[in-house]
Amino acid sequence: LLRDRRGSVMQLFAFALLPVMAASGLAVDGTRLFLVRDSVQRAVDAAGLAAGHTLLVDEMESDARSFFDANFTNIQNVATLTDFTMVTNSDNSIIDVSATVSVNTTFMRLFGFNEVTFTRTAQITRETRGMELALVMDNTGSMRSGGKMSAAITAAHNLINAVFGDNDVNPNLWVSLVPYTATVNIGTQHSEW
């Protein structure tokens, strides 16, 4: 009986079955995790860039979340979003976006790993490179009737407030006002212009 070799492959197979199952599970679940991490990172990056391009500070977080959700939809059936945060510094020049995601495992459950949770982050630095804004305001007689002039002044104020935000001064922004009636009025002291 000790010299009989029939069925010896079955013993080797039984010993190798557990490591082969673990390796297969790691390959399947690991590939899924890699794809989910990549998709979440792209969604977080898109959210940060959207927040960085938002003109109004009050809309930064909602824009970031909208872009994150739009990019996260392709993996919603695989991953579950557990936390999304956006934090800015005091002057809103640095934006930190992070998302925590939980992914249920398939094969790794056999070894006690029911889910894997990870966090992806992105940091965006907002920078105003400079802008020259020229407001050409019509102050002809037709603008003086029906509240048109006050509406134009209100619109100009709103534009300046949107561009400057909470700052009174920005060294990279220049604003000029050019009033005109029949011709551009640059003032009599600037006739050489």
C-alpha angles and dihedrals in degrees: 000000000000091000095048108109100184112122095018091123089059090059092050090047091051091052093046096044096081097051091043091052091047092050092048092049092048091050095049097041093038092054091049091049091049092053093046092048090051093049093046091049091052090048091050091048091050090049092051094048091048091052090047092054095046111114098204116059093212090062098048097095095044091049091048092050092047092053092045092051092047091054095040096056094085091065101033092109091055103037136037121216109227101172139010122182137173120191128180131192122245096278095037092241095121121049123191116195124184136174128191116206133186122208123193114226126224111196098015089068087079088066098044101269104120096165142002121219124196140164128224121196139189132189120205125192113207115212131180105214094191139279136201110209120191117191111200106197123195110220099170122135093267090063092056095066129075097014094289093132094051090048090051091049091049091049091050091050091049091050093050091047091051093049097045097035112186093341122101092199133027118181092209098054126077123185127189131183119214114187120192141180112168090339135013111282109220095159129261092264090066100052091130090065 
